[in-house]
């Protein structure tokens, strides 16, 4: 699982029926600095991505997401999805390993 910061939402004019009950969010993956407590804004350089969400995450939330084959596991039928929101994160406690 990876962590990401919700930076927006995606609006569709048509959707696959298997997406009923959820929506798509635009997220920015968190870097090591953000996990260690650096501010989430301004956005770090990196690639944003679209994640399917049926948990109700909102703008500014930190989520745990999975990609690839794991993203399709929650669906009962084969569904074209690349990333899935698996958790809404309350707090992050991160202590980087000492560099010796």
N, C-alpha and C positions, 0 to 999 in steps of 0.2 A: 504494500500500500504506500502511496505517496501522499503528500500534503499539498494543498493549494488554497489560494485566497480567491474568493468569488469577487469578480470585478464587473460582472454584468450578466445579462440574460439574453437568450436568443429567441426571437419570435418567428414562428413558422406560419405560413399560410396554408400548408397541407402537412399531414403527418401520417406515418405508418400507424396502423391500428394498435400494434403492440406497445406503442408509447403512451397509451391512455393512462391517465393518472399521474403523469410526471411532466417534467419540462426540461429544457436544456439551459445550462449555465455556462458562462465564459469564466474560466479561471486562469490564474497565474500560478504556476508551481512555485512552492516556497524553496528558497535556497538555504544553505547552512546558516547564513547570517540572520535570516528571519526566524528560523527555528531557535536560535540562541537569544532572541529577544530584540533584534533590530526592528525598526518600524516597518510595517507592511507597505506603507506609502512613503515616498514615491515607489512605483513599481520597479523591481529589479529588471535588468535586461534579461530577456529570455523569451521563450515561446509560450503564448497563451494557448489554451485548448478548450474545446467544448466537451462538457460532461453531462450525461443524462442524470437527472435528479428526481427521485420520488420520495425524498425524506423531508423536503421543505426548506432547504438551505436558502439563505437570502444574501443580498449584497453585503459584502464585508465579512461574511462568515469564513472560517477556515474549515475545509473539509478534507476527509481522507478519501482518496479515489483509487480505483484500479483500472488498468488498461488491458487491451488485448482480449484473449480468450476468457480471462477472469471477468471481464466486463459483461459478457453475455450470460454468465451463470445464473443471475437472478431471474431471467426470462424463461417462461415455460416453452416458448417456441423459438426457433432460430430468429434472431433479431440483429439488424445491422447497427451495432453500437461499438464505438472504439474506447469509450471511457465511461465509468459508472461511479456515482457518488455512493460510497459505502458507509460513511460516517460524518457527522457534524462534530467538530472538535471543540471542546470547552476550553481546555488549557493545554499548553505544551511545556513540558519540563525537559530541557536538553542541556546536557553538560558534555561539551566536546572532549574527546580524549586528549590527555596531555601529550605535548610534542616533546619527546625526549630523545 
